[in-house]
Amino acid sequence: MPELEADTHGMAVAGAGSVAAGDTVIGTITLPAGGPWIIFQVWSLIAAATATAGESYGGHFRLNSVAGDLVPNPAPSRFPTGIAPSHLGATINSLPCPLSIFDVEYEAAGKAMIEMIYNEPTAVTVATQAVLGIIFGKTRPVALPITFIDRVRAQVTSAADTAVGTITISEKATQIIAIGATVSQDNVLVAGEELLGFFRLGSDDIKLPPAQFPISCAYAAGLGALINQSLIARPVMIPVIIPVTGGARIDCFIDLNTAVSNAAEVEIFVAYI
């Protein structure tokens, strides 16, 4: 077992919402043993799976404590996902759906269970895809100036946990201070294919799991033969506390909600001091 252990962790759930207006439990997160844990961020990504004229989508997400202590009980806890406006016509562009991430302060017991719930305010023809998650640990990270930053890149089509690459940390490094990922569609856009998911870190040199974190932006499916891609989204780097030794290797993975016909361009970044 590696001697070093991350002080920042992340867990995510992914799936489809409902075509009806109202709540859908996307999944249940069970925190690791060894609490109490401080949950210091909650986040969401949403994307339309099939663009439909005259329909907006997106609303809010919330947490529901179903087992174990969570203090304070997060009710009410309705966080905005953002709402994508409706379209008109037979051609609908791919819309950006930026990461919605919020600072919070909850204390959770080890093995606490939290339902992650997505709410669609109006009925839609095809259920919206969602990824919801939490970031937690024993100490709240703060943003620090970056000394080194490296990245791995791959093109991915499958809806499965897929290796992107391995980053070898500089011999001078002492701590990973921020991580982030960008995903975008390369090559020909295909109607009815949304792009969203989360990324994961692993290592034989550091105890990282659970280490599932959000990508910077999701993209809704387009419609028609003349789909345009959306604007460039701002990359989001997430502050973390992960002690490292020089030369440590960080394995990076991506997990998409749905497969795409043409390769998605994936880059995962690790910043350290």
C-alpha atoms as one frame of an Amber mdcrd trajectory, in Angstrom:
protein
   0.000   0.000   0.000   1.423   3.435  -0.908   2.541   5.516   2.078   1.134
   8.791   0.745  -2.620   9.377   0.678  -4.696  12.084  -0.982  -6.508  14.492
   1.323  -8.986  15.436  -1.415 -11.413  12.938  -2.923 -14.313  12.997  -5.356
 -17.263  10.766  -6.168 -19.759  10.996  -9.032 -22.939   9.376 -10.334 -24.187
   9.545 -13.917 -27.374   8.689 -15.766 -30.540   9.913 -17.419 -33.173  12.099
 -15.850 -36.875  11.706 -16.624 -39.048  12.833 -19.520 -41.608  14.016 -16.949
 -41.146  17.150 -14.897 -39.834  16.491 -11.406 -37.104  14.672  -9.484 -34.959
  11.752 -10.639 -32.453  10.006  -8.368 -29.381   9.781 -10.605 -27.552   7.628
  -8.067 -26.480   7.191  -4.459 -23.002   8.052  -3.206 -21.654   6.066  -0.246
 -18.719   7.836   1.353 -15.684   5.787   2.390 -15.129   4.584   5.931 -12.808
   6.643   8.066 -14.890   9.791   8.497 -15.880  12.303   9.498 -15.455  13.870
   6.058 -15.890  17.484   5.061 -17.867  17.873   1.839 -16.657  21.173   0.454
 -17.978  21.191  -3.119 -21.003  19.827  -4.985 -21.317  19.903  -8.761 -23.429
  19.033 -11.793 -23.153  18.629 -15.552 -26.200  18.237 -17.796 -26.734  17.826
 -21.531 -29.656  17.198 -23.857 -29.468  13.693 -25.301 -31.694  14.587 -28.256
 -32.309  18.164 -29.249 -36.010  18.961 -29.704 -37.428  22.221 -31.045 -39.405
  24.271 -28.551 -37.991  22.575 -25.427 -35.744  24.036 -22.763 -34.090  21.765
 -20.219 -32.088  21.937 -17.005 -33.173  23.062 -13.584 -31.585  22.141 -10.282
 -29.987  19.301  -8.365 -30.054  18.459  -4.689 -28.665  16.129  -2.032 -30.744
  13.850   0.148 -29.162  12.176   3.178 -30.538   8.623   3.361 -28.166   6.907
   5.823 -25.468   8.027   8.230 -24.962  11.487   9.678 -24.728  14.542   7.446
 -24.505  17.826   9.355 -26.288  20.031   8.669 -28.923  17.980   6.912 -28.872
  19.388   3.352 -32.528  20.306   3.100 -33.284  22.485   1.325 -30.281  22.129
  -0.988 -31.494  23.055  -4.469 -28.449  24.057  -6.518 -28.898  25.435 -10.053
 -27.708  23.437 -13.040 -28.488  26.258 -15.407 -31.302  26.113 -17.956 -30.645
  25.744 -21.682 -33.050  27.821 -23.798 -35.308  26.267 -26.420 -34.673  26.292
 -30.185 -36.784  26.717 -33.286 -36.295  24.882 -36.560 -35.039  21.609 -38.000
 -31.366  22.338 -37.260 -30.184  22.746 -33.665 -26.602  23.481 -32.699 -24.629
  21.710 -30.010 -24.937  23.821 -26.841 -22.245  24.154 -24.159 -23.351  23.103
 -20.677 -20.640  24.466 -18.354 -19.819  22.862 -15.046 -21.977  24.113 -12.155
 -19.877  23.823  -9.000 -20.559  25.281  -5.551 -18.640  25.643  -2.305 -20.482
  24.045   0.627 -19.792  22.970   4.216 -21.228  19.603   5.271 -19.736  17.114
   7.710 -20.433  13.498   6.750 -19.858  10.329   8.703 -17.940   7.439   7.209
 -20.237   5.257   5.066 -22.868   8.023   4.932 -25.202   7.590   1.944 -26.342
  10.555  -0.127 -28.878  10.465  -2.939 -27.971  12.781  -5.817 -31.187  14.082
  -7.364 -31.729  15.962 -10.622 -34.887  17.996 -11.170 -36.259  18.753 -14.632
 -38.727  21.667 -14.301 -40.714  20.901 -17.471 -41.433  17.749 -19.444 -39.044
  16.883 -22.285 -39.291  14.475 -25.197 -36.007  12.681 -24.399 -34.556  12.516
 -20.886 -31.648  14.855 -20.134 -28.313  13.217 -19.285 -26.753  14.255 -15.960
 -23.573  13.778 -13.955 -23.661  14.833 -10.285 -20.924  14.667  -7.692 -19.240
  15.781  -4.499 -15.666  16.714  -3.571 -14.585  16.016  -0.006 -11.713  15.297
   2.354 -10.369  16.103   5.796  -9.049  19.586   4.948 -10.582  22.194   2.635
  -8.185  22.963  -0.255  -7.403  26.530  -1.265  -6.293  27.741  -4.687  -2.496
  28.109  -4.902  -0.257  29.510  -7.642   0.816  26.830 -10.091   4.503  25.992
 -10.437   4.235  22.996 -12.772   1.346  21.713 -14.887   1.255  18.720 -17.208
  -1.371  16.945 -19.246  -2.281  13.755 -21.068  -4.414  13.545 -24.193  -6.413
  10.872 -25.989  -9.307  10.487 -28.405 -12.153   8.420 -26.968 -15.415   7.054
 -28.359 -16.599   4.469 -25.819 -18.942   4.889 -22.870 -16.672   3.129 -20.391
 -13.831   3.884 -18.007 -11.036   4.519 -20.539  -7.340   5.208 -19.979  -6.199
   8.599 -21.280  -2.562   8.371 -20.202  -0.077   8.602 -17.342   1.549  11.775
 -16.032   4.949  11.407 -14.391   5.351  14.079 -11.714   8.523  16.171 -11.652
  11.250  15.049  -9.234  10.938  18.474  -7.567   7.249  18.074  -6.744   5.759
  17.888  -3.259   1.992  18.354  -3.772  -0.643  18.247  -6.491  -2.638  21.456
  -6.006  -5.186  21.413  -8.852  -6.678  19.065 -11.439  -9.005  19.525 -14.397
 -10.188  18.062 -17.676 -11.595  19.268 -20.975 -13.631  17.190 -23.428 -14.814
  18.307 -26.859 -16.047  16.688 -30.051 -13.504  16.244 -32.828 -14.246  15.396
 -36.466 -17.810  15.252 -37.820 -20.683  16.106 -35.465 -23.424  13.475 -35.368
 -27.045  14.317 -34.556 -28.352  12.958 -31.283 -24.945  12.526 -29.614 -24.332
  14.464 -26.411 -20.925  14.640 -24.733 -20.492  14.534 -20.953 -18.975  12.420
 -18.188 -16.308  12.619 -15.480 -12.613  11.872 -15.133 -10.776   9.675 -12.658
  -7.263   9.493 -11.215  -5.346   6.452 -10.019  -1.767   5.632  -9.016   0.442
   2.854  -7.723   2.509   5.482  -5.864  -0.224   7.416  -4.002  -3.483   6.302
  -2.414  -5.956   8.338  -4.476  -9.377   6.604  -4.602 -12.091   7.652  -4.587
 -10.941  10.176  -7.177 -13.772  10.984  -9.613 -13.949  14.625 -10.688 -15.944
  16.786 -13.146 -14.905  17.827 -16.631 -15.049  21.543 -17.392 -18.027  21.480
 -19.739 -20.612  19.148 -21.260 -22.140  19.524 -24.716 -25.722  18.892 -25.748
 -26.629  16.801 -28.777 -27.394  18.644 -31.982 -30.071  18.062 -34.584 -30.068
  18.146 -38.389 -27.491  18.074 -41.165 -25.967  21.505 -40.448 -25.104  21.257
 -36.746 -22.670  23.909 -35.541 -20.341  23.314 -32.611 -20.570  25.576 -29.573
 -18.158  28.209 -28.290 -15.000  27.283 -26.407 -15.690  26.684 -22.719 -13.447
  28.052 -19.968 -11.290  25.285 -18.452 -11.940  24.720 -14.740  -9.078  23.685
 -12.443 -10.242  22.208  -9.128  -8.085  22.874  -6.025  -6.941  19.681  -4.289
  -4.529  18.527  -1.601  -2.620  15.477  -2.836   0.897  15.010  -1.416   3.346
  13.419  -3.841   6.926  12.279  -4.085   9.039  13.263  -7.066   8.615  10.902
  -9.981   5.198   9.625  -8.890   2.991   8.413 -11.726  -0.634   9.547 -11.999
  -2.910   7.447 -14.207  -5.757   9.387 -15.844  -9.084   8.007 -17.094 -12.285
   9.343 -18.680 -15.797   7.909 -18.389 -18.399   9.196 -20.884 -22.135   8.801
 -20.306 -22.712   7.655 -23.884 -20.575   6.507 -26.790 -19.898   8.859 -29.709
 -19.432   7.957 -33.366 -16.371  10.156 -33.855 -13.598  10.597 -31.361 -13.984
  12.972 -28.435 -10.856  14.986 -27.728  -9.931  14.519 -24.037  -7.221  16.343
 -22.094  -6.603  15.873 -18.350  -4.385  18.344 -16.484  -2.467  17.966 -13.216
  -0.911  21.049 -11.572   1.602  20.801  -8.745   4.255  22.535  -6.718
